[in-house]
Amino acid sequence: MTDRLDGDKGHAAPHQGTGGETDRFHADGSNQTAGISPPEHRPAVDRTALETIASLQPQDSDSLLRSIITLYLDSSTEQMREIRSGAEARDAETLRRAAHTLKSPSGYLGAMTLLEMCREMEALAKTGALDGVDDRLAALEKEYGRVRQFLTGYLDTLR
């Protein structure tokens, strides 16, 4: 049986609200209370996604998975920098483009909470109304840090 490192794939990116409940943000800036765990209580990465990639490699080789993770870590750093820059400058197009670019590769590697947060950041930027973007940026950066820490540690096990 595979050990899942990120459950709740079908939920929107949560943010810890006041009163200990979790808020689900929507592209229009509103939120609603949702009965799901905050991201820090869920694993950052779904290991089954990594195992699927690993299954495509020749037996006794981890070069494909190592290359994909390394490429993701390198490119995601730049995407996060662009997201931060777009948010700080209130540049909706830069923010939308960078969130969109980070979204899919995060999902491919099993970082489903990060994928959802990128999806919501992209949707927010499409509206052009960037109210609340600073809180969302802080949550996105925290989740990205968790994903990066996990993938870096996982990469170390492949060497």
Buried (B, 14 or more C-beta within 10 A) or exposed (E): EEEBBBBBEEBBBBBBBEEEEBBBBEBEBEBEEBEBBBBEEBBBBBBBBBEBBBEEBEEEEBEEBBEBBBEBBEEBEEBBEBBBEBBEEEBBEBBBBBBBBBBEBBBBBBBBBBBBBBBBBBBBBBEEEBEBBEEBBEBBBEBBEBBBEBBEEBBEEEE
